[in-house]
């Protein structure tokens, strides 16, 4: 089920059993949601997934992660190095163009790179057998006698960090909402004689007659939602597990974690 960030907070609060559990500030919900997202994404990407299985097949995993595969980064190499994009998380594929031919670049390690640099004829790259080594400064490309002229880098980007803005971004009842601007109800809100629930979109109609009687809203421009909509349920469950651990509700945490592991 696709949810915006406010609705995800509401879902986590429900899983936490807000009546019996401690009241958490928004920042803790946001931190837990982002932490849970990172943990699940890392598990899906990691080829050495152990006990935690968040998908039933590798194809399902790829489908769920498709939103964090951006258009490939392209350009010219700098001194044989492919720069790493600012939002880079994990490499998928790297191609370079050599003499007009697009060539797949294969990974190598520091030991093999040392053999190449030492002149080992069996480890020496060619224009058709090209390697890369990932470093902090970028992806160092090892090729034959012809220098690659361009690269095409496919990668997973960092997931978007969810946010509902600052406390000062919340608009209290009694305010006039700007005409045609979209807002989201932060809690149950009565506006223009219509009741909205947390996460519902509200379009401002302007004018003194459109004052809202109760509730709190946030302008949509202040809300940052996750692009990984297919992971919403898993993220909410794990976020609740993370938060309940902070108040030492061990049994609740174990139950929620078991639900996540069965997905």
Beta strands, then each sheet from edge to edge (+ up, - down):
strand 1: 73-75
strand 2: 81-82
strand 3: 88-98
strand 4: 101-107
strand 5: 130-135
strand 6: 138-142
strand 7: 150-157
strand 8: 170-172
strand 9: 182-185
strand 10: 189-191
strand 11: 194-196
strand 12: 201-203
strand 13: 212-214
strand 14: 216-219
sheet 1: 1+ 7- 3+ 4- 5- 6+ 2-
sheet 2: 8+ 14- 9+ 12-
sheet 3: 11+ 10- 13+
end
